[in-house]
Structure formats: C-alpha cells, structure tokens
Amino acid sequence: MQRRRRRVVVLLRKMLTCAICVIALVALLSVHVHVPVFPSFKVPDFADPYKLPTITQQHEIKYQILSTEQSWTEELAPPHLSQTPLPSRKLDVTGGNSNSNIVKLWKPPSNRDFVPCVEPSSNYTSPAEPRGYLLVHTNGGLNQMRAGICDMVAVARIINATLVVPELDKRSFWQDSSNFSDVFDEDHFINSLANDVKVIKKVPKELSTAARAVKHFRSWSGMDYYEGEIASMWEDYQIIRAAKSDSRLANNNLPLDIQKLRCRACYEALRFAPQIEAMGKLLVDRMRSYGPYIALHLRYEKDMLAFSGCTHDLSPVEADELRTIRENTVHWKVKEIDSKEQRSKGYCPLTPKEVGIFLTALGYPSSTPIYIAAGEIYGGDARMADLQTRYPIMMSKEKLASVEELEPCVNHASQMAALDYIVSVESDVFIPSYSGNMARAVEGHRRFLGHRKTISPDRKALVRLFDKIELGTIREGKSLSNKVIEIHKKRCRLIDNHLWSTRSVLNGGEDRYYSCCPVSVHIH
C-alpha cells in the first residue's frame, strides 16, 4: 500500500512539472507584442537655451510613426520652446489608413536650404547718440501688438530715438490690464537689442516737463517719411509719443538691415515672460503625451464673429447679439455687413463643424489629438459637439492645466493667448480656421524655426463644397476627400511658385511676419 502511494506521488510530481514547463514555453512564444511608437523631440544642448541654433547647429529630428522603419525629418531644431515630451499614450493613429498616408499627413515641407537670416550685415553700426525718446502705445490683441512693437523698434532705429518699453493696449475689446513685463521678458528685450536700439523702462524723471508731441504715424510708411517728417520733430520736441503701433511701417523697399532688425525683435527679443514660458512648456509636454498633435486655431470667438459679420449657422438671436456688439464698438468702422457675401468670398472663419469635415476629408483619423488654440467658443459645447464627436481627443489649456495652474493668467487675454501661441508654434501641424493676426504670426514663426507644417484652408473653395453637403448634392467620403485634397495641392503649388519666383517673401501683405526669411512652400 505504501509503495503504491509513493508511485502515485511521483506520478503527480512528474505531471505537475510537465504542466509548468508547457506554461513557461507558451509564455516565451507569445511574449512578442508590437507597440506603436510616437514621435518625440530631441532637444539640442545649447549653452543658452533661449538662443536660436546657428546653421552649424542644425540637426535632424526623427519622427517615428507606427514603427521604427517609418520616419520623417524636420530640418531645424526647436528653440527655447521645445522640451522632451512625456511618454506617449498608445493611440491608434492610423485610423485604418496606411502607414504611407499617415506619414504624408504629418510630414513637413522641405526647407530647400532656406534658413533664417537675421544677423546684421558688415556695414551695420551700433546705435548713434539718441536725439530723443520714443513712447509707444500699442493697440490690438497679442499678435497685433507684437507686430507693432517690432515695427516701433525699427522706427526707433531709423529716427535715432531711445525707445521706452512699449505700453500694452488696455482699452481694446478684451480689457486686459497686463503690463509689458507681465507678458514679455522685459530685461531680455532691453538687453537683446542693446546693439540696435537703446531701450529703457521709463522716461527719466528730469524730463517730466520736457516738450513732447503725440503723433499718429502714417500707415505703411517708408524710410523717407520717418527720416524726413518724423525725425525733423526732434528740433522741437524731446519726446514723441506714437499713438498707435500697428501697420505704421511699410513691408517693402526698406533696407535689408531694417528688415532683419524687425525679425530679431520678433523672434529673439520678444521672448515671453518666464512664468508664461514655463506654463507653455508644461502644456506642450502634456499635449505631447497623447502623441503627434494638431494645433487648431479655431477663431470662432464672439469678438471675431461680431467684427467679421459672419453669422452662418447661427440663430437670429445670436446674429442680433453680434450685430449689436459691432454697432457699439466705436473703433470698428464697418457696421453693415452681408454675412452670405462675406462667407462666399472666403472672409469668414470656418465653423467648428466645417473644420471637422475638413480634417476628416484630409484623412486625419478620429484618434488624432487636437489642441484648440482659442478663447471661449461662441455657442459653447453645443457648437463644438460635432467636432468633438469626430475627434474626441480634443484638448485646450483649460483641460490640460488645473484651475490653480492657470489662475495667474485668467482674466488676462494676452497672457492666455501667449500660452496658445507657444503650444501652436510647437505643434506637429498647425491649422488656422481664419487668417488673422495669430494665424499669420504663428505660421511665420514656424517657418522661421524650420518650415514646420502649416495647413491654411482655402475657405472660399471649401464653403462651396460645404453648401453642397447641406443641399445633399455631395456626401462625405472618398469623392469629397479627393476634391479637398486636390484643392489644397493646387493651392500649395501656386504659393510655392510665387515664393520661388521672388526668392524671398519681402513682398508685403501677410508676409510681414516672416520678411527676414526666404522660405519654401508652407501648405503641404
């Protein structure tokens, strides 16, 4: 009996050992799991993290999509805004599309050896002894003020003035009480321009009773105007106050060193305040944790719609509210606007619903992370519902950061806009729904930093397709997608030919934001 029990125990042990071996073998054979890899930035190790890389410091940033065998290259390293991303979530970025199609969606245009050119020429001299002081009252939103400040830096150089740190607009639609130092790094601004223009924080006390003049500089003026009419004012005044800053300096026919100075002011001197830079970097990191992302400048706020007179898809009550705002805003000159005509000409921002149709037609899958760079969307969540359904991974600064983290910037429109600016500049793809100041400024900055991908919708052509969808004469699907893609391929070629025919973008209009940079095509 005992011998039989021993045999049973031995047999059970052998069976258990075999079972363990089989389980281990199965585990070894099934351990291979494919994990998609999302793009990540390699940040250059510069001695000064706020200094743009030189040509010799340019390096390639590899973006790996879906596998290590698929990658694309960006030509220029991110500057002070960039930072190593957080680990990416495991998202299905293909949405059923092939790897090659996904690569095309995120691939930036080639720089064609065009690089930033902001260094002064060999003939450039240090600023001469100033003849007086230039005070500047900026006007408009953040990016309108930025452009105006850059122009006023150039004007101060032209008329040989000491520039007093500009005063930000506190009387515009947004009623923002922010001072220059709340939005920008004041000391950096002063120091970085030391070889160009003398900049001080305040007019010396001993000049409190000095003769001064308030002057509305003529719009789009050139060198002759400032060297003649304005500079001659130093004979009678020690202080000149520029009542407005926007669009005061011409885009064309200016000395190359003046154009370069505008760009140094814009892309090197006007650095955001440290607390805004830090918060912006944090938002970029958190956005990158979802993988490659689109920054969508959804210009569908109340002020934009009221100013442009665009009321498509709005209720009569909403249209009346916007008309009332326009009529009561004194400095908006145009009061009577035909909304249908505006939209048919492509002068209206795309609605959130239209943006969703556009992105889907381009081929971006529903798993694409999208950052909404905007203020409060008119109509709230109800207006965003269709876009949110199409693209559920939709983030904003309010969603990415806690109430406590955003608290210092709340109720300060310029500071909130600065956060959107940083996240937009650093995005993998930037898409503006309207070509306003923010859209042009971000697009120009992205070109300057390495021709990062920007898609500017052809609104005039798109609204015709959207109207056909509403009428039921065309449906969403492959046919619509082909039409949308073809429209923007043609748009791409037209702009490409235009830029290469001039070999530069010093030819006015929207190009004022990147006039220092000969660049290649910006819509791909």
C-alpha positions as CSV (number, residue, x, y, z in Angstrom):
1,M,0.0,0.0,0.0
2,Q,2.8,2.4,0.9
3,R,4.7,1.6,-2.4
4,R,1.5,2.3,-4.4
5,R,1.2,5.7,-2.7
6,R,4.8,6.6,-3.5
7,R,4.2,5.8,-7.2
8,V,1.1,8.0,-7.2
9,V,3.0,10.9,-5.6
10,V,5.9,10.5,-8.1
11,L,3.5,10.5,-11.0
12,L,1.7,13.6,-9.8
13,R,5.0,15.4,-9.4
14,K,6.0,14.5,-13.0
15,M,2.6,15.7,-14.3
16,L,2.9,19.0,-12.4
17,T,6.5,19.5,-13.7
18,C,5.4,18.9,-17.3
19,A,2.5,21.4,-16.8
20,I,4.8,24.1,-15.6
21,C,7.2,23.5,-18.5
22,V,4.3,23.8,-21.0
23,I,3.1,27.0,-19.5
24,A,6.6,28.5,-19.5
25,L,7.1,27.6,-23.1
26,V,3.7,29.1,-24.2
27,A,4.6,32.3,-22.3
28,L,8.0,32.5,-24.1
29,L,6.5,32.0,-27.5
30,S,3.8,34.7,-27.0
31,V,5.9,37.4,-25.4
32,H,6.4,39.4,-28.6
33,V,4.0,42.4,-28.6
34,H,4.0,45.2,-31.2
35,V,3.8,48.7,-29.6
36,P,3.4,51.7,-31.8
37,V,6.0,54.4,-31.4
38,F,5.0,58.1,-31.4
39,P,7.2,61.0,-32.4
40,S,9.4,62.7,-29.9
41,F,11.7,65.6,-30.0
42,K,15.4,65.5,-29.3
43,V,16.2,68.9,-27.8
44,P,19.6,70.4,-28.8
45,D,22.0,71.0,-26.0
46,F,22.7,74.8,-26.4
47,A,24.6,76.8,-23.9
48,D,21.9,79.4,-24.0
49,P,18.5,77.6,-24.2
50,Y,16.9,80.8,-25.4
51,K,19.2,81.4,-28.4
52,L,18.2,80.1,-31.8
53,P,20.6,77.5,-33.2
54,T,23.1,78.6,-35.8
55,I,23.2,76.8,-39.2
56,T,26.1,74.6,-38.0
57,Q,24.0,73.6,-35.0
58,Q,21.0,72.4,-37.1
59,H,20.2,68.8,-36.6
60,E,17.6,66.3,-37.8
61,I,14.7,65.4,-35.5
62,K,13.4,61.9,-36.3
63,Y,9.7,61.3,-36.0
64,Q,8.9,57.6,-35.8
65,I,5.3,56.7,-36.8
66,L,3.9,53.3,-36.2
67,S,7.3,51.6,-36.5
68,T,11.0,52.4,-36.4
69,E,11.1,51.8,-40.1
70,Q,8.8,54.8,-40.9
71,S,10.3,58.2,-40.1
72,W,10.4,61.7,-41.4
73,T,12.8,64.6,-40.8
74,E,12.3,68.1,-39.6
75,E,15.1,70.5,-40.8
76,L,15.6,72.8,-37.8
77,A,15.8,72.1,-34.1
78,P,13.1,73.6,-31.9
79,P,14.3,76.6,-30.0
80,H,13.6,77.7,-26.4
81,L,10.0,76.5,-26.5
82,S,10.8,72.8,-27.0
83,Q,11.3,70.3,-24.3
84,T,11.5,66.5,-24.1
85,P,7.9,65.1,-24.2
86,L,6.2,62.8,-21.7
87,P,5.8,59.2,-22.6
88,S,3.1,58.9,-25.3
89,R,-0.2,57.1,-24.8
90,K,-0.8,54.1,-27.0
91,L,-3.1,55.5,-29.6
92,D,-4.2,54.1,-33.0
93,V,-3.0,57.0,-35.1
94,T,-3.7,55.1,-38.3
95,G,-7.4,55.1,-38.1
96,G,-7.4,52.4,-40.8
97,N,-5.1,54.4,-43.1
98,S,-1.9,53.0,-44.5
99,N,1.5,53.9,-43.0
100,S,2.4,55.9,-46.1
101,N,-0.7,58.1,-45.9
102,I,-0.1,58.8,-42.2
103,V,3.5,59.9,-42.9
104,K,2.2,62.3,-45.6
105,L,-0.3,63.8,-43.1
106,W,2.4,64.7,-40.6
107,K,5.4,65.3,-43.0
108,P,6.7,69.0,-43.1
109,P,7.7,70.7,-46.3
110,S,11.4,70.7,-47.3
111,N,13.3,73.9,-46.4
112,R,15.1,73.7,-49.8
113,D,18.2,75.1,-48.0
114,F,16.3,78.3,-47.0
115,V,17.3,79.3,-43.4
116,P,16.8,82.2,-41.0
117,C,18.9,85.3,-41.9
118,V,18.7,87.8,-39.1
119,E,22.4,88.6,-38.5
120,P,23.2,92.2,-39.4
121,S,25.4,93.0,-42.3
122,S,29.1,94.0,-42.1
123,N,28.0,97.6,-42.6
124,Y,25.7,97.7,-39.6
125,T,26.8,100.0,-36.8
126,S,26.0,100.4,-33.2
127,P,23.2,102.9,-32.4
128,A,24.3,106.6,-32.5
129,E,23.6,109.0,-29.7
130,P,19.8,109.2,-29.5
131,R,18.2,112.5,-30.3
132,G,15.1,112.0,-28.1
133,Y,12.7,109.4,-26.6
134,L,10.0,107.4,-28.4
135,L,7.0,106.4,-26.4
136,V,4.7,103.8,-27.9
137,H,1.1,102.9,-27.2
138,T,0.4,99.6,-28.8
139,N,-3.1,98.6,-29.9
140,G,-5.0,95.3,-30.6
141,G,-4.6,91.8,-29.4
142,L,-1.4,90.0,-28.5
143,N,-0.1,89.4,-32.0
144,Q,-1.2,92.7,-33.4
145,M,0.8,94.3,-30.5
146,R,3.8,92.0,-31.2
147,A,4.0,93.1,-34.8
148,G,3.6,96.8,-33.8
149,I,6.4,96.6,-31.3
150,C,8.7,95.1,-33.8
151,D,7.9,97.9,-36.2
152,M,8.5,100.5,-33.5
153,V,11.9,99.0,-32.7
154,A,12.8,99.6,-36.4
155,V,11.3,103.1,-36.3
156,A,13.4,104.0,-33.2
157,R,16.5,102.9,-35.1
158,I,15.5,104.9,-38.2
159,I,14.8,108.2,-36.3
160,N,17.6,107.7,-33.9
161,A,15.5,107.5,-30.7
162,T,15.7,105.9,-27.3
163,L,12.8,103.5,-27.2
164,V,10.8,103.4,-23.9
165,V,9.4,99.9,-23.2
166,P,6.0,100.0,-25.0
167,E,2.7,100.2,-23.2
168,L,0.3,97.4,-24.0
169,D,-3.3,98.0,-25.0
170,K,-5.6,98.1,-22.1
171,R,-8.7,99.6,-23.8
172,S,-9.4,97.1,-26.5
173,F,-12.3,94.6,-26.6
174,W,-10.6,92.3,-24.1
175,Q,-9.9,94.9,-21.4
176,D,-6.6,93.3,-20.4
177,S,-4.7,95.1,-17.7
178,S,-1.4,93.3,-18.4
179,N,1.8,95.4,-18.5
180,F,4.7,94.7,-20.8
181,S,6.6,92.7,-18.1
182,D,3.5,90.6,-17.4
183,V,3.6,89.2,-21.0
184,F,7.2,89.6,-22.2
185,D,10.6,89.2,-20.6
186,E,11.4,92.9,-20.2
187,D,15.1,92.7,-19.2
188,H,15.7,90.3,-22.1
189,F,14.0,92.6,-24.5
190,I,16.2,95.5,-23.4
191,N,19.5,93.6,-23.4
192,S,19.0,91.7,-26.7
193,L,18.5,95.0,-28.6
194,A,21.5,96.8,-27.0
195,N,23.4,96.7,-30.3
196,D,20.5,98.0,-32.3
197,V,18.4,100.5,-30.2
198,K,18.8,101.9,-26.7
199,V,15.7,100.8,-24.7
200,I,14.8,102.0,-21.3
201,K,11.9,101.1,-18.9
202,K,10.8,104.7,-18.2
203,V,11.4,108.2,-19.2
204,P,13.9,109.9,-16.8
205,K,12.2,112.0,-14.1
206,E,14.1,115.1,-15.1
207,L,12.3,115.0,-18.4
208,S,8.8,115.1,-16.9
209,T,8.3,118.7,-18.1
210,A,10.1,118.2,-21.4
211,A,8.4,119.2,-24.7
212,R,6.6,116.3,-26.1
213,A,4.3,115.5,-29.1
214,V,1.6,112.9,-29.7
215,K,1.8,111.7,-33.3
216,H,-0.3,109.3,-35.3
217,F,2.3,107.9,-37.6
218,R,1.1,107.4,-41.2
219,S,0.2,103.8,-42.1
220,W,2.6,101.7,-44.2
221,S,5.2,104.5,-44.3
222,G,8.7,104.1,-45.6
223,M,12.2,105.4,-44.8
224,D,11.6,108.9,-46.4
225,Y,8.6,109.6,-44.1
226,Y,10.5,108.7,-40.9
227,E,13.9,110.2,-41.8
228,G,12.2,113.4,-43.0
229,E,8.9,114.3,-41.4
230,I,9.2,112.4,-38.1
231,A,13.0,112.9,-37.5
232,S,12.6,116.6,-38.1
233,M,10.3,116.8,-35.0
234,W,13.4,116.4,-32.8
235,E,14.1,120.1,-33.5
236,D,11.0,121.0,-31.4
237,Y,10.4,118.0,-29.1
238,Q,12.4,115.7,-26.8
239,I,9.7,113.1,-26.6
240,I,7.5,111.7,-29.3
241,R,4.6,109.5,-28.4
242,A,3.3,107.1,-31.1
243,A,-0.5,107.0,-30.6
244,K,-0.8,103.6,-32.4
245,S,1.7,101.0,-33.4
246,D,0.1,98.6,-35.9
247,S,0.8,98.9,-39.6
248,R,2.9,102.0,-39.2
249,L,5.9,100.7,-41.2
250,A,5.9,99.6,-44.8
251,N,6.7,96.0,-45.6
252,N,8.7,96.7,-48.8
253,N,11.5,98.9,-50.1
254,L,13.2,99.0,-46.7
255,P,17.0,98.5,-46.1
256,L,17.7,94.8,-45.5
257,D,19.3,95.6,-42.1
258,I,16.0,97.2,-41.0
259,Q,14.1,94.1,-42.1
260,K,16.5,91.9,-40.2
261,L,16.1,94.1,-37.1
262,R,12.3,93.7,-37.2
263,C,12.9,89.9,-37.3
264,R,15.4,90.0,-34.4
265,A,12.9,91.9,-32.4
266,C,10.1,89.5,-33.2
267,Y,11.9,86.1,-32.9
268,E,14.7,86.9,-30.4
269,A,14.0,90.0,-28.3
270,L,10.2,89.5,-27.7
271,R,10.5,86.4,-25.5
272,F,7.6,85.7,-23.3
273,A,7.8,86.3,-19.5
274,P,9.4,83.3,-17.6
275,Q,6.2,82.3,-16.0
276,I,4.4,82.1,-19.3
277,E,7.3,80.2,-20.9
278,A,7.2,77.7,-18.1
279,M,3.4,77.2,-18.3
280,G,3.6,77.0,-22.1
281,K,6.2,74.3,-21.9
282,L,4.1,72.3,-19.5
283,L,1.1,72.4,-21.8
284,V,3.3,71.3,-24.7
285,D,4.6,68.3,-22.7
286,R,1.1,67.3,-21.6
287,M,-0.2,67.6,-25.2
288,R,2.7,65.5,-26.5
289,S,1.8,62.8,-24.1
290,Y,-1.1,62.0,-26.5
291,G,1.3,61.7,-29.5
292,P,1.8,63.9,-32.5
293,Y,-0.9,66.6,-32.4
294,I,-2.6,69.3,-34.4
295,A,-2.9,72.8,-33.1
296,L,-6.2,74.2,-34.4
297,H,-6.5,77.9,-34.2
298,L,-10.3,77.9,-34.0
299,R,-11.1,81.6,-34.5
300,Y,-14.8,81.3,-33.5
301,E,-15.0,83.7,-30.6
302,K,-17.6,86.3,-30.1
303,D,-15.4,89.3,-31.0
304,M,-14.2,87.7,-34.3
305,L,-17.8,86.9,-35.4
306,A,-19.0,90.3,-34.4
307,F,-16.2,92.1,-36.2
308,S,-16.4,90.0,-39.4
309,G,-20.2,89.9,-39.5
310,C,-20.2,86.2,-40.1
311,T,-23.4,84.6,-38.9
312,H,-23.7,81.4,-40.9
313,D,-25.4,78.6,-39.0
314,L,-26.2,80.9,-36.1
315,S,-29.7,81.6,-34.7
316,P,-31.4,85.0,-35.3
317,V,-30.9,85.8,-31.6
318,E,-27.2,85.2,-31.9
319,A,-26.9,87.2,-35.1
320,D,-28.6,90.1,-33.4
321,E,-26.2,90.0,-30.4
322,L,-23.2,90.1,-32.7
323,R,-24.6,93.0,-34.7
324,T,-25.2,94.9,-31.5
325,I,-21.6,94.4,-30.4
326,R,-20.3,95.6,-33.8
327,E,-22.5,98.7,-33.8
328,N,-21.4,99.6,-30.2
329,T,-17.7,99.1,-30.8
330,V,-16.6,102.6,-31.9
331,H,-13.3,101.8,-33.5
332,W,-14.8,99.1,-35.8
333,K,-15.6,101.3,-38.8
334,V,-17.7,98.8,-40.9
335,K,-21.1,98.3,-39.4
336,E,-23.3,96.9,-42.2
337,I,-22.0,93.5,-43.4
338,D,-23.7,91.0,-45.7
339,S,-22.9,87.7,-44.0
340,K,-23.6,85.5,-47.0
341,E,-21.4,87.6,-49.2
342,Q,-18.6,87.5,-46.7
343,R,-18.8,83.7,-46.5
344,S,-18.9,83.2,-50.2
345,K,-15.7,85.2,-50.6
346,G,-13.9,83.2,-48.0
347,Y,-13.8,86.0,-45.5
348,C,-15.4,84.1,-42.7
349,P,-13.8,81.7,-40.2
350,L,-14.7,78.1,-40.7
351,T,-17.3,76.8,-38.2
352,P,-16.3,74.0,-35.8
353,K,-18.5,71.7,-37.8
354,E,-16.8,72.7,-41.1
355,V,-13.4,72.2,-39.5
356,G,-14.3,68.6,-38.6
357,I,-15.5,67.9,-42.2
358,F,-12.2,69.4,-43.5
359,L,-9.9,67.4,-41.2
360,T,-11.8,64.2,-42.0
361,A,-11.5,64.9,-45.7
362,L,-7.8,65.4,-45.4
363,G,-7.5,62.0,-43.9
364,Y,-6.7,62.7,-40.2
365,P,-8.2,59.8,-38.2
366,S,-10.5,60.3,-35.3
367,S,-7.7,59.3,-32.9
368,T,-5.8,62.4,-33.8
369,P,-5.1,64.6,-30.7
370,I,-6.1,68.2,-31.3
371,Y,-5.3,71.3,-29.3
372,I,-7.8,74.1,-29.5
373,A,-5.9,77.4,-29.5
374,A,-8.7,79.8,-28.9
375,G,-10.7,81.8,-26.4
376,E,-14.3,81.0,-25.5
377,I,-16.0,79.5,-28.5
378,Y,-19.2,81.3,-29.3
379,G,-22.1,78.9,-28.6
380,G,-20.0,76.8,-26.2
381,D,-20.1,73.0,-26.1
382,A,-23.2,72.8,-28.3
383,R,-21.3,74.5,-31.1
384,M,-18.4,72.2,-30.6
385,A,-20.4,68.9,-30.4
386,D,-19.9,67.8,-34.0
387,L,-16.2,68.4,-34.0
388,Q,-15.9,66.8,-30.5
389,T,-17.7,63.7,-31.8
390,R,-15.4,63.3,-34.8
391,Y,-12.2,64.0,-32.7
392,P,-12.7,63.0,-29.1
393,I,-9.1,63.7,-28.1
394,M,-9.7,67.4,-28.1
395,M,-7.7,69.5,-25.6
396,S,-7.3,73.1,-24.6
397,K,-5.2,74.9,-22.0
398,E,-8.2,74.7,-19.6
399,K,-8.3,70.9,-20.0
400,L,-4.6,70.3,-19.8
401,A,-4.0,72.5,-16.8
402,S,-5.7,72.8,-13.4
403,V,-7.6,75.9,-12.3
404,E,-4.8,76.7,-9.9
405,E,-2.1,76.4,-12.6
406,L,-4.0,78.8,-14.9
407,E,-5.1,81.2,-12.2
408,P,-2.3,83.8,-12.8
409,C,-3.3,84.1,-16.4
410,V,-7.1,84.1,-16.1
411,N,-8.8,87.4,-17.0
412,H,-5.7,88.4,-18.9
413,A,-6.4,87.8,-22.6
414,S,-2.9,88.5,-23.8
415,Q,-1.3,86.0,-21.3
416,M,-3.8,83.3,-22.3
417,A,-3.2,84.0,-25.9
418,A,0.6,83.7,-25.3
419,L,0.0,80.1,-24.0
420,D,-1.9,79.2,-27.1
421,Y,0.9,80.8,-29.2
422,I,3.5,78.6,-27.6
423,V,1.5,75.3,-28.0
424,S,0.7,76.3,-31.6
425,V,4.3,77.0,-32.6
426,E,5.4,73.7,-31.1
427,S,2.7,71.6,-32.7
428,D,3.3,68.9,-35.4
429,V,0.7,70.5,-37.6
430,F,-0.8,74.0,-37.3
431,I,-4.2,74.7,-38.9
432,P,-5.9,78.1,-38.6
433,S,-9.6,78.3,-39.4
434,Y,-9.1,82.0,-40.2
435,S,-6.1,84.0,-41.5
436,G,-6.0,86.6,-38.7
437,N,-3.0,88.1,-36.8
438,M,-2.5,85.0,-34.7
439,A,-2.6,82.6,-37.7
440,R,-0.1,84.7,-39.7
441,A,2.2,85.2,-36.7
442,V,2.4,81.5,-35.8
443,E,2.8,80.5,-39.4
444,G,5.7,82.9,-39.8
445,H,7.3,81.8,-36.6
446,R,7.0,78.1,-37.6
447,R,8.7,78.9,-41.0
448,F,11.4,80.7,-39.2
449,L,12.1,77.7,-36.9
450,G,12.4,75.2,-39.7
451,H,9.4,75.1,-42.1
452,R,7.1,73.3,-39.8
453,K,3.9,72.1,-41.4
454,T,1.0,74.6,-41.6
455,I,-2.2,73.9,-43.5
456,S,-4.2,77.0,-44.4
457,P,-7.7,76.0,-45.6
458,D,-8.9,77.5,-48.8
459,R,-12.1,78.8,-47.3
460,K,-13.6,80.2,-50.5
461,A,-13.4,76.9,-52.2
462,L,-14.4,74.9,-49.1
463,V,-17.6,76.7,-48.4
464,R,-18.9,75.7,-51.9
465,L,-18.4,72.1,-51.0
466,F,-19.9,72.5,-47.6
467,D,-23.0,74.1,-49.1
468,K,-23.3,71.1,-51.5
469,I,-23.2,68.8,-48.5
470,E,-26.0,70.7,-46.8
471,L,-28.0,70.5,-50.1
472,G,-27.4,66.8,-50.3
473,T,-25.7,67.0,-53.7
474,I,-22.5,65.6,-52.4
475,R,-21.7,63.3,-49.5
476,E,-18.8,62.9,-47.2
477,G,-16.5,60.1,-48.4
478,K,-13.8,59.4,-50.9
479,S,-15.2,61.8,-53.6
480,L,-15.2,64.8,-51.2
481,S,-11.8,63.8,-49.8
482,N,-10.3,63.8,-53.2
483,K,-11.8,67.2,-54.0
484,V,-10.5,68.8,-50.8
485,I,-7.0,67.3,-51.2
486,E,-6.8,68.4,-54.8
487,I,-7.8,72.0,-53.9
488,H,-5.0,72.2,-51.4
489,K,-2.5,70.6,-53.7
490,K,-3.2,73.3,-56.3
491,R,-3.1,75.9,-53.6
492,C,0.3,74.6,-52.4
493,R,1.8,74.7,-55.9
494,L,0.5,78.3,-56.5
495,I,2.1,79.6,-53.3
496,D,5.2,77.6,-54.0
497,N,5.7,79.1,-57.4
498,H,5.0,82.6,-56.1
499,L,7.6,82.3,-53.3
500,W,10.2,80.8,-55.6
501,S,9.7,83.4,-58.3
502,T,10.6,86.1,-55.7
503,R,13.3,84.0,-53.9
504,S,12.1,85.9,-50.8
505,V,8.9,86.9,-49.0
506,L,9.6,90.6,-48.7
507,N,6.6,91.4,-50.8
508,G,4.0,92.7,-48.3
509,G,0.6,91.6,-47.0
510,E,0.6,88.6,-44.7
511,D,4.4,88.1,-45.3
512,R,5.3,90.9,-43.0
513,Y,5.5,88.4,-40.2
514,Y,8.4,86.5,-41.8
515,S,10.0,89.0,-44.1
516,C,13.5,88.1,-42.9
517,C,13.2,84.5,-44.0
518,P,13.3,83.3,-47.6
519,V,11.2,80.2,-47.4
520,S,9.7,77.5,-49.5
521,V,6.1,76.4,-49.6
522,H,4.1,76.5,-46.4
523,I,1.0,74.4,-47.2
524,H,1.6,70.7,-47.7
